[in-house]
């Protein structure tokens, strides 16, 4: 009777100490690290051929190859989101384990804030006679007292008094507007940073928008298939938001120019209500020999010192051959 020979095949076998790393609760914007221990429980070399991470995570693999019985650590670092939300990140491992060529690991939890503030964002009406900013109230949701140790705003257009030695579970700031810096601001959206001593936060942030004295419609000019060398005709409306506006906005305009070399000609200005309508002819700068996008900023200088800015983008089509 002929005996059959049994051939032993050595194979790798991956074992992970946990398939899900659950953080339970994490604080907003906190830095977190999740670790997974990988072990080769097989009889030949285990190879991790690829690690596919989720967006926003940094993955570090201690060893790409593990001998039989050897272990290594997979480390994942990430920053939790700033808003309350569920945490669910996936990491996919590709291996030479024939039974588990692909393994998906999960990182779970939820972002739970321990500070809340109102308003979350606000507007500054620069056209009002008395320009105000809403009070900002910060409240500790876990009852831990804290202090404010710093206050800053884009363009330094807002300031606030505070006592860095005063701690409480709820604090209110009363920002003041610097009219001169607000008038000189070349931005329409900014951010307030408030530094705090709460153990879970270094600072909180509030976005704000500036509603300017003059509103321009449209807010930007975009032209498609313009003829090279030919003027582009457009109309702009400039509205004065102030309640004390005289209605002669046209008389307040000192000049209309381009910032970086474009040419503009004002072909007509008509007052109406608290605003005016301007008819413009625009010539992009330079010679265009092929299809290209030309961009510049249209600057409207007001006699009182304000400068209004309108982005202009003109897509020119190729001239005939």
C-alpha positions as CSV (number, residue, x, y, z in Angstrom):
1,X,0.0,0.0,0.0
2,X,1.5,3.3,-1.1
3,X,1.7,6.0,1.7
4,X,0.8,9.6,0.9
5,X,3.3,12.3,2.1
6,X,1.8,15.2,3.9
7,X,3.4,18.5,2.8
8,X,3.4,21.3,5.4
9,X,2.8,24.8,4.1
10,X,4.1,27.6,6.2
11,X,1.8,30.6,6.1
12,X,1.6,34.0,7.9
13,X,-1.4,34.8,10.1
14,X,-2.2,38.3,11.4
15,X,-3.8,38.9,14.8
16,X,-4.8,42.3,16.0
17,X,-5.3,43.0,19.7
18,X,-8.4,45.1,18.9
19,X,-10.4,45.8,15.8
20,X,-11.9,49.0,17.2
21,X,-10.3,51.6,19.3
22,X,-13.1,53.5,21.1
23,X,-12.2,56.8,22.7
24,X,-15.8,57.3,24.1
25,X,-15.6,61.0,24.6
26,X,-13.0,63.4,23.3
27,X,-12.7,67.2,23.5
28,X,-12.9,69.5,20.5
29,X,-9.6,70.1,18.7
30,X,-7.8,67.7,21.0
31,X,-4.9,65.7,19.7
32,X,-5.4,61.9,20.0
33,X,-3.4,58.8,19.5
34,X,-4.8,55.3,18.9
35,X,-2.5,52.2,18.9
36,X,-3.1,48.7,17.5
37,X,-0.8,45.8,18.3
38,X,-0.2,43.5,15.3
39,X,1.1,39.9,15.8
40,X,2.2,37.3,13.4
41,X,0.7,34.0,14.8
42,X,1.7,32.1,11.6
43,X,4.7,30.1,10.6
44,X,6.2,32.4,7.9
45,X,7.0,36.1,7.5
46,X,3.9,38.4,7.7
47,X,4.2,41.4,5.3
48,X,2.0,44.5,5.6
49,X,2.0,45.6,2.0
50,X,-0.1,48.8,2.4
51,X,-1.8,50.9,5.0
52,X,-4.7,52.9,3.7
53,X,-5.6,55.7,6.2
54,X,-8.6,57.9,6.5
55,X,-8.5,61.7,5.8
56,X,-6.8,63.8,8.5
57,X,-5.0,61.0,10.2
58,X,-1.2,60.3,10.4
59,X,-0.4,56.6,10.5
60,X,3.0,55.1,11.6
61,X,3.7,51.4,11.2
62,X,6.5,50.2,13.5
63,X,7.4,47.2,11.2
64,X,6.3,46.3,7.7
65,X,7.5,42.7,8.2
66,X,6.9,40.4,11.2
67,X,8.6,37.1,11.8
68,X,6.6,34.2,13.3
69,X,5.7,35.2,16.9
70,X,6.8,38.8,16.4
71,X,4.6,41.8,17.2
72,X,4.6,45.5,16.0
73,X,2.5,48.6,16.7
74,X,0.4,50.6,14.4
75,X,0.0,54.2,15.6
76,X,-2.7,56.6,14.4
77,X,-2.6,60.3,15.3
78,X,-5.3,62.8,14.5
79,X,-6.9,66.0,15.8
80,X,-10.6,65.8,16.8
81,X,-13.0,68.2,15.1
82,X,-14.1,71.5,16.6
83,X,-17.8,70.8,16.5
84,X,-19.9,68.1,18.4
85,X,-20.0,65.1,16.2
86,X,-19.5,61.3,16.0
87,X,-16.0,60.1,15.5
88,X,-15.5,57.3,13.0
89,X,-12.2,56.7,11.3
90,X,-11.2,53.7,9.2
91,X,-7.8,52.2,8.6
92,X,-7.3,49.4,6.0
93,X,-4.3,47.0,6.1
94,X,-3.3,44.9,3.1
95,X,-1.3,41.8,4.0
96,X,0.1,38.6,2.6
97,X,-2.1,36.5,5.0
98,X,-4.1,34.4,2.6
99,X,-7.0,34.2,5.0
100,X,-7.0,37.9,5.8
101,X,-5.5,39.8,2.9
102,X,-7.4,42.9,4.0
103,X,-8.2,44.1,7.5
104,X,-10.3,47.1,8.4
105,X,-9.6,48.8,11.8
106,X,-11.9,51.4,13.3
107,X,-11.5,54.4,15.6
108,X,-14.7,55.6,17.2
109,X,-16.0,58.0,19.8
110,X,-17.7,61.4,19.9
111,X,-16.6,64.9,20.2
112,X,-18.1,66.5,23.3
113,X,-17.4,70.1,24.1
114,X,-16.8,71.4,27.6
115,X,-17.1,75.0,26.7
116,X,-19.9,76.8,24.9
117,X,-20.0,80.4,23.6
118,X,-22.5,82.8,22.1
119,X,-22.8,84.1,19.6
120,X,-20.8,81.5,17.5
121,X,-20.4,84.2,14.8
122,X,-21.5,87.7,14.3
123,X,-21.7,90.7,12.0
124,X,-20.3,94.3,12.4
125,X,-22.4,96.9,10.6
126,X,-19.7,99.4,9.6
127,X,-22.3,101.7,8.1
128,X,-24.0,102.6,11.4
129,X,-23.3,105.9,13.2
130,X,-22.6,104.0,16.4
131,X,-20.8,100.7,15.5
132,X,-21.4,98.0,18.1
133,X,-20.3,94.5,18.6
134,X,-22.3,91.9,20.5
135,X,-21.3,90.7,23.9
136,X,-19.5,87.3,24.0
137,X,-20.5,84.9,26.7
138,X,-18.4,81.8,27.4
139,X,-19.8,79.1,29.7
140,X,-18.1,76.0,31.1
141,X,-20.3,72.9,30.5
142,X,-18.3,70.8,33.0
143,X,-18.4,73.4,35.8
144,X,-14.7,73.9,35.8
145,X,-13.7,77.6,36.3
146,X,-11.5,79.3,33.8
147,X,-10.1,82.7,33.0
148,X,-9.6,84.7,29.8
149,X,-5.9,85.4,29.2
150,X,-5.9,86.9,25.7
151,X,-8.1,88.6,23.1
152,X,-7.3,89.4,19.5
153,X,-9.1,90.1,16.3
154,X,-8.2,90.2,12.6
155,X,-6.8,93.6,11.8
156,X,-6.9,94.5,15.5
157,X,-10.3,96.2,14.8
158,X,-11.8,94.8,18.0
159,X,-10.5,95.0,21.6
160,X,-11.9,93.8,24.9
161,X,-11.1,94.4,28.6
162,X,-10.6,91.3,30.8
163,X,-9.0,90.4,34.1
164,X,-6.7,87.4,33.6
165,X,-6.7,86.6,37.3
166,X,-10.5,86.4,37.5
167,X,-11.9,82.8,37.1
168,X,-15.5,81.7,36.9
169,X,-17.6,79.0,35.1
170,X,-19.2,81.7,33.0
171,X,-17.6,84.9,31.7
172,X,-18.8,87.7,29.4
173,X,-16.7,90.0,27.3
174,X,-17.8,93.3,25.8
175,X,-15.7,93.9,22.6
176,X,-15.2,97.5,21.5
177,X,-14.8,98.5,17.8
178,X,-11.8,100.5,16.7
179,X,-13.5,102.7,14.0
180,X,-10.2,103.8,12.4
181,X,-8.9,100.2,12.0
182,X,-12.3,99.0,10.8
183,X,-12.4,101.7,8.2
184,X,-8.9,100.8,7.0
185,X,-9.7,97.0,6.9
186,X,-9.0,95.4,3.5
187,X,-11.0,92.3,4.5
188,X,-14.7,91.5,4.8
189,X,-14.4,88.5,7.0
190,X,-12.3,88.1,10.2
191,X,-11.9,86.0,13.3
192,X,-11.7,86.6,17.0
193,X,-9.4,84.6,19.1
194,X,-10.0,84.3,22.9
195,X,-7.3,82.5,24.9
196,X,-8.6,80.7,28.0
197,X,-7.2,78.7,30.9
198,X,-9.8,75.9,30.7
199,X,-7.9,72.5,30.8
200,X,-9.6,71.3,27.6
201,X,-9.0,74.5,25.5
202,X,-6.2,76.8,24.7
203,X,-8.4,79.2,22.8
204,X,-11.8,79.6,21.2
205,X,-12.6,81.2,17.9
206,X,-15.5,83.3,16.5
207,X,-15.8,84.3,12.9
208,X,-17.3,87.7,12.0
209,X,-18.3,89.5,8.8
210,X,-18.0,93.2,8.2
211,X,-21.0,94.8,6.5
212,X,-19.4,97.8,4.7
213,X,-20.7,101.3,4.3
214,X,-20.9,100.8,0.5
215,X,-22.4,97.6,-1.0
216,X,-21.4,96.8,-4.6
217,X,-23.5,94.6,-6.9
218,X,-22.2,92.4,-8.4
219,X,-19.6,91.7,-5.8
220,X,-17.2,90.4,-8.5
221,X,-17.0,90.5,-12.3
222,X,-16.5,87.4,-14.3
223,X,-16.5,87.4,-18.1
224,X,-16.2,84.3,-20.4
225,X,-15.0,84.2,-24.1
226,X,-14.0,87.9,-24.2
227,X,-12.4,89.1,-27.5
228,X,-8.8,90.0,-27.0
229,X,-8.2,93.8,-27.5
230,X,-11.9,94.6,-27.3
231,X,-13.5,96.4,-24.3
232,X,-15.7,94.4,-21.9
233,X,-18.9,96.4,-20.9
234,X,-20.3,95.9,-17.5
235,X,-22.5,97.8,-15.0
236,X,-22.0,98.2,-11.3
237,X,-24.4,99.4,-8.6
238,X,-22.9,101.1,-5.5
239,X,-25.3,101.5,-2.6
240,X,-24.7,103.7,0.5
241,X,-26.1,101.8,3.5
242,X,-25.9,104.7,5.9
243,X,-29.2,106.2,7.1
244,X,-27.7,109.7,6.7
245,X,-26.7,109.1,3.1
246,X,-27.2,112.1,0.9
247,X,-28.1,110.1,-2.2
248,X,-25.2,111.6,-4.2
249,X,-23.0,108.5,-4.3
250,X,-21.8,109.5,-7.8
251,X,-20.4,112.7,-6.4
252,X,-18.5,110.8,-3.7
253,X,-16.5,108.7,-6.3
254,X,-13.0,110.1,-6.8
255,X,-11.5,107.6,-9.2
256,X,-11.9,104.1,-10.7
257,X,-8.7,102.2,-11.6
258,X,-7.2,98.8,-11.8
259,X,-4.6,97.6,-9.3
260,X,-2.3,95.7,-11.7
261,X,-2.4,97.2,-15.1
262,X,-5.8,96.7,-16.5
263,X,-7.5,99.7,-18.1
264,X,-11.0,100.9,-17.2
265,X,-13.1,103.8,-18.5
266,X,-16.3,105.1,-16.8
267,X,-18.8,105.8,-19.5
268,X,-21.7,106.9,-17.3
269,X,-22.8,107.4,-13.7
270,X,-26.4,107.8,-12.6
271,X,-27.6,108.5,-9.1
272,X,-30.7,106.7,-7.8
273,X,-32.0,106.5,-4.2
274,X,-29.0,106.0,-1.9
275,X,-26.8,104.6,-4.6
276,X,-25.6,105.0,-8.2
277,X,-25.1,102.9,-11.3
278,X,-21.9,103.0,-13.2
279,X,-21.3,101.9,-16.8
280,X,-17.7,100.6,-17.3
281,X,-15.6,99.6,-20.2
282,X,-12.8,97.2,-19.2
283,X,-9.6,96.2,-21.2
284,X,-7.4,93.4,-19.8
285,X,-3.7,94.3,-19.5
286,X,-1.1,93.0,-22.0
287,X,-1.4,91.2,-25.3
288,X,-3.2,87.8,-25.3
289,X,-2.1,85.3,-28.0
290,X,-3.9,82.2,-26.6
291,X,-6.8,81.4,-24.4
292,X,-6.0,82.6,-20.8
293,X,-7.6,83.9,-17.6
294,X,-6.8,87.5,-16.7
295,X,-7.4,88.6,-13.2
296,X,-7.1,92.0,-11.5
297,X,-8.8,94.2,-8.8
298,X,-11.0,97.1,-9.7
299,X,-10.5,99.9,-7.2
300,X,-13.1,102.6,-6.6
301,X,-11.6,105.4,-4.5
302,X,-14.1,107.4,-2.5
303,X,-13.5,111.1,-1.7
304,X,-13.9,110.4,2.1
305,X,-10.9,108.0,1.9
306,X,-12.6,104.6,1.6
307,X,-11.4,102.3,-1.2
308,X,-13.8,99.7,-2.6
309,X,-12.4,96.6,-4.2
310,X,-14.1,94.3,-6.8
311,X,-12.3,91.2,-8.1
312,X,-12.4,91.0,-11.9
313,X,-11.7,87.8,-13.9
314,X,-11.8,87.7,-17.7
315,X,-11.4,84.5,-19.7
316,X,-10.2,85.5,-23.2
317,X,-10.7,83.2,-26.1
318,X,-7.9,82.5,-28.6
319,X,-7.6,84.9,-31.5
320,X,-8.2,83.4,-35.0
321,X,-5.1,81.9,-36.6
